[in-house]
């Protein structure tokens, strides 16, 4: 029986650059950093998240094989948009903007809450969403940007 999602892999060109982005700009916590020949096992997660970790993976022919490493490298920056809950989208937007995070959209009032979209150092898009008081969560499709995220309705 599958009981929970534990680790999500994210392909990156440079693990140190990705680690700096996630920890210094987004305020994530480094959970694991192990040299495991021939690879480095590196995970991060939002500070309050203890269940799911993001593994920052640099495709390596010695680990993945030549062909698989090429396929994984081609995936960098092409992952689906990720959605995160924040306490205050306007405040988070200002804090991240001051740290040099690139945003695709400013905070915008929606029926389910306030959202803003940014991207990481590999062009992965993130949706930051703060819940409207008294609204319940429900998964819906955002047709304007063609991705699925957690909506608060």
C-alpha positions in Angstrom: 0.0 0.0 0.0 1.3 3.4 -0.9 1.1 5.7 2.1 2.7 9.0 1.2 4.9 11.0 -1.2 8.4 11.3 0.3 10.8 12.7 -2.3 10.3 14.5 -5.6 13.3 14.6 -8.0 14.2 17.8 -9.7 16.9 17.8 -12.4 19.4 20.7 -12.2 22.6 21.7 -14.1 24.4 22.7 -11.0 23.6 21.4 -7.5 25.4 24.1 -5.6 23.6 26.8 -7.6 20.3 25.1 -7.0 21.0 24.7 -3.3 21.9 28.4 -3.0 18.7 29.4 -4.8 16.4 27.2 -2.6 18.1 27.9 0.7 19.2 31.5 0.3 16.4 32.9 -1.9 13.4 30.8 -1.0 14.4 30.0 2.6 14.2 26.2 2.3 16.1 24.0 4.6 18.9 21.6 3.4 17.8 18.2 4.6 20.4 15.8 3.2 23.8 16.4 1.5 25.7 13.1 1.1 28.5 12.1 -1.3 27.4 8.8 -2.7 29.9 7.8 -5.4 29.4 8.6 -8.2 26.6 11.0 -7.2 25.7 13.5 -4.6 22.4 13.0 -2.8 21.1 16.5 -2.0 17.6 17.3 -0.7 15.8 20.5 0.5 12.3 21.3 1.7 10.3 24.3 2.9 11.1 24.9 6.6 7.8 23.8 7.9 7.6 20.7 5.6 8.9 17.6 7.2 7.2 15.0 5.0 8.2 15.7 1.4 11.7 16.6 0.3 13.0 17.8 -3.1 16.0 16.0 -4.4 18.2 18.3 -6.5 19.7 15.8 -9.0 22.5 16.5 -11.5 22.2 14.0 -14.3 25.4 11.9 -14.4 26.4 9.4 -17.0 28.4 7.4 -14.4 25.2 7.0 -12.3 22.4 7.0 -14.9 24.1 5.8 -18.0 25.0 7.9 -21.1 21.5 7.8 -22.8 19.5 8.3 -19.6 21.7 11.2 -18.5 21.0 12.9 -21.8 17.2 12.4 -21.4 17.4 13.7 -17.8 19.5 16.7 -18.8 16.9 17.6 -21.4 14.2 17.7 -18.7 16.0 20.5 -16.8 13.6 23.5 -16.5 10.7 21.6 -18.0 9.0 20.1 -14.9 5.4 21.0 -14.2 4.6 24.0 -12.1 4.7 23.4 -8.3 2.3 25.0 -5.9 3.1 26.1 -2.4 1.0 27.6 0.4 2.2 30.8 2.0 0.8 32.8 4.9 0.7 36.1 3.0 1.3 36.1 -0.7 1.9 39.9 -0.9 4.6 39.7 1.8 6.2 36.6 0.3 6.3 38.3 -3.1 8.1 41.4 -1.7 10.6 39.3 0.3 11.5 37.1 -2.7 11.6 39.9 -5.1 14.1 41.7 -2.8 16.3 38.5 -3.0 16.3 38.6 -6.8 13.7 35.9 -7.5 12.2 36.4 -11.0 8.4 36.6 -11.0 6.1 35.8 -13.9 3.2 37.6 -12.2 2.6 39.9 -9.3 0.2 38.8 -6.5 -3.3 38.7 -7.9 -6.6 38.3 -6.1 -8.5 35.2 -7.1 -11.8 33.7 -5.8 -9.7 31.1 -3.9 -7.0 33.4 -2.5 -4.0 35.4 -3.6 -1.5 33.9 -6.0 1.9 34.9 -7.6 4.0 32.9 -10.0 7.9 32.9 -10.1 10.6 30.6 -11.4 13.7 29.0 -10.0 17.2 29.0 -11.4 16.3 26.3 -13.9 13.1 28.0 -15.1 10.8 25.7 -13.1 7.6 27.7 -12.3 6.2 28.0 -8.8 2.8 29.2 -7.7 2.6 30.9 -4.3 -0.9 30.9 -2.9 -2.4 32.3 0.3 -5.8 31.1 1.2 -8.8 33.3 1.5 -10.2 33.0 5.1 -13.1 30.6 5.3 -12.4 28.9 2.0 -11.8 25.1 1.7 -9.2 23.5 -0.6 -10.1 21.7 -3.8 -7.9 20.7 -6.7 -8.8 22.5 -10.0 -7.2 23.4 -13.3 -5.8 26.8 -14.0 -6.7 27.1 -17.7 -4.9 30.4 -18.2 -1.5 29.0 -17.6 -2.3 25.3 -18.3 -1.2 23.7 -15.1 -2.9 21.9 -12.2 -2.4 23.3 -8.7 -4.1 23.3 -5.3 -6.9 25.8 -5.3 -8.7 27.2 -2.2 -12.4 27.4 -2.9 
